[in-house]
Amino acid sequence: MTNIAFIGAGNMNSAIISGLIKTGYDANKVMVSNPSPQKRQALAKELHIQETSDNLVATKFADFIVLGVKPHLIADVCQQISNEIDVTNKCFISVAAGCSIDTIEKALNQPCSVIRTMPNTPSQLGLGVSGIFSSEKTNQQQRELAEQLMSSVGITKWLDNEGEIDHIIAISGSGPAYFFLFMEAMEKQALSLGFSAQESRELVQQTALGAAQMVVENNISISQLRENVTSKGGTTQAALSTFIDGGLEQLVTKAMNSALHRAKEMAQNNS
Ligand SMILES: NC(=O)c1ccc[n+]([C@@H]2O[C@H](COP(=O)([O-])OP(=O)(O)OC[C@H]3O[C@@H](n4cnc5c(N)ncnc54)[C@H](OP(=O)(O)O)[C@@H]3O)[C@@H](O)[C@H]2O)c1
């Protein structure tokens, strides 16, 4: 079993570490590094992994290093590591949005390999979606480990080129918030119809959960599912016509293109 180091003990790395240990990965083979003690110590206590405040200690320990700091810190963290230690043949996997493989390789400036992944927030529940792209320098074993790591927090989608990471950001990366916004709007309307805050939330969350579960469990297209619950001249059709006439589809396209545009901008700012 390969030693794995996690740089950063924030939300995403914590989710991946928890998922990995739950799948039976040997906790002795995992180390987390984080400057402030609370989060790393809590992880170490709960999951029996090793912890340190020193990224160099963590990187020396491992052959596979997960970069889970904020995107604007990735290059600095990589430079600090490669200035001090030999990272030849190690594999770095970054979960940072908007930070390219080229940026990471330049910062590391040694013959190592880099994998980029774009997970999303539901990874914290094991219900995530992660796009993964690996540079040609990675080997089969490293790709398999990346797959093992990210599939411990949800489903994975391997990408043919790095540009597709931005597409993943626009779909599943930012996607949970699109549904939150829609649920918020429905919740507000439920409140205005006289339901209590708790009732409004329960009505909306259970409806969203039920709808998502129907998509998961029925092997028919989403549009067929929608048609199946839309009686001609009925209430659902009245509501859906309002969405369609209001330009919902065009708005979704525009919103996802905005996310895509922002992802490209962020990649440029971090290069
Ligand atoms: N959260 C998500 O749903 C999500 C989804 C997709 C991708 N991501 C990516 O995941 C990365 C982390 O996001 P996050 O939400 O997990 O952020 P976060 O909760 O703020 O975690 C970042 C962690 O990095 C630590 N850190 C700061 N400087 C460090 C250094 N020099 N060395 C080691 N650790 C350092 C921070 O420690 P202190 O608190 O002690 O400063 C913090 O615990 C980002 O690049 C983000 O783009 C996150």
The ligand as a MOL file (V3000), in Angstrom:
LIG
                    3D

  0  0  0     0  0            999 V3000
M  V30 BEGIN CTAB
M  V30 COUNTS 48 52 0 0 0
M  V30 BEGIN ATOM
M  V30 1 N -14.7950 22.4680 -0.6910 0
M  V30 2 C -15.2000 22.0190 -1.8670 0
M  V30 3 O -16.3570 21.6140 -2.0590 0
M  V30 4 C -14.2350 21.9540 -3.0160 0
M  V30 5 C -14.6770 21.4270 -4.2410 0
M  V30 6 C -13.7530 21.3140 -5.2880 0
M  V30 7 C -12.4440 21.6940 -5.1250 0
M  V30 8 N -12.0610 22.2270 -3.9370 0 CHG=1
M  V30 9 C -10.6620 22.6580 -3.8210 0
M  V30 10 O -10.1140 22.1170 -2.6450 0
M  V30 11 C -9.1050 22.9890 -2.1540 0
M  V30 12 C -9.3330 23.2030 -0.6730 0
M  V30 13 O -10.6350 23.7360 -0.5150 0
M  V30 14 P -11.3890 23.5820 0.8760 0
M  V30 15 O -12.7920 23.9630 0.6410 0
M  V30 16 O -11.0570 22.2510 1.4800 0 CHG=-1
M  V30 17 O -10.6550 24.7570 1.6850 0
M  V30 18 P -10.3810 24.8980 3.2510 0
M  V30 19 O -11.4320 24.1730 4.0130 0
M  V30 20 O -10.1440 26.3250 3.5180 0
M  V30 21 O -9.0140 24.0940 3.4290 0
M  V30 22 C -7.7620 24.5830 3.0800 0
M  V30 23 C -6.8030 24.0870 4.1440 0
M  V30 24 O -5.4910 24.4020 3.7260 0
M  V30 25 C -4.7430 24.7150 4.9000 0
M  V30 26 N -3.5350 25.4360 4.5510 0
M  V30 27 C -3.3620 26.7780 4.3440 0
M  V30 28 N -2.0810 27.0410 4.0370 0
M  V30 29 C -1.4240 25.8390 4.0390 0
M  V30 30 C -0.0940 25.4370 3.7950 0
M  V30 31 N 0.8450 26.3350 3.4630 0
M  V30 32 N 0.2120 24.1300 3.8990 0
M  V30 33 C -0.7180 23.1950 4.2270 0
M  V30 34 N -2.0030 23.5250 4.4620 0
M  V30 35 C -2.3580 24.8170 4.3550 0
M  V30 36 C -5.7150 25.5250 5.7310 0
M  V30 37 O -5.2670 25.5220 7.0660 0
M  V30 38 P -5.6710 26.6790 8.1280 0
M  V30 39 O -7.1550 26.6030 8.2840 0
M  V30 40 O -4.9090 26.2870 9.3070 0
M  V30 41 O -5.2230 27.9630 7.4690 0
M  V30 42 C -7.0120 24.7480 5.5100 0
M  V30 43 O -7.1720 23.7460 6.4950 0
M  V30 44 C -9.2060 24.2990 -2.9480 0
M  V30 45 O -8.1270 24.3890 -3.8230 0
M  V30 46 C -10.5100 24.1630 -3.6960 0
M  V30 47 O -10.4520 24.7610 -4.9810 0
M  V30 48 C -12.9110 22.3430 -2.8720 0
M  V30 END ATOM
M  V30 BEGIN BOND
M  V30 1 1 1 2
M  V30 2 2 2 3
M  V30 3 1 2 4
M  V30 4 1 4 5
M  V30 5 2 4 48
M  V30 6 2 5 6
M  V30 7 1 6 7
M  V30 8 2 7 8
M  V30 9 1 8 9
M  V30 10 1 8 48
M  V30 11 1 9 10
M  V30 12 1 9 46
M  V30 13 1 10 11
M  V30 14 1 11 12
M  V30 15 1 11 44
M  V30 16 1 12 13
M  V30 17 1 13 14
M  V30 18 2 14 15
M  V30 19 1 14 16
M  V30 20 1 14 17
M  V30 21 1 17 18
M  V30 22 2 18 19
M  V30 23 1 18 20
M  V30 24 1 18 21
M  V30 25 1 21 22
M  V30 26 1 22 23
M  V30 27 1 23 24
M  V30 28 1 23 42
M  V30 29 1 24 25
M  V30 30 1 25 26
M  V30 31 1 25 36
M  V30 32 1 26 27
M  V30 33 1 26 35
M  V30 34 2 27 28
M  V30 35 1 28 29
M  V30 36 1 29 30
M  V30 37 2 29 35
M  V30 38 1 30 31
M  V30 39 2 30 32
M  V30 40 1 32 33
M  V30 41 2 33 34
M  V30 42 1 34 35
M  V30 43 1 36 37
M  V30 44 1 36 42
M  V30 45 1 37 38
M  V30 46 2 38 39
M  V30 47 1 38 40
M  V30 48 1 38 41
M  V30 49 1 42 43
M  V30 50 1 44 45
M  V30 51 1 44 46
M  V30 52 1 46 47
M  V30 END BOND
M  V30 END CTAB
M  END
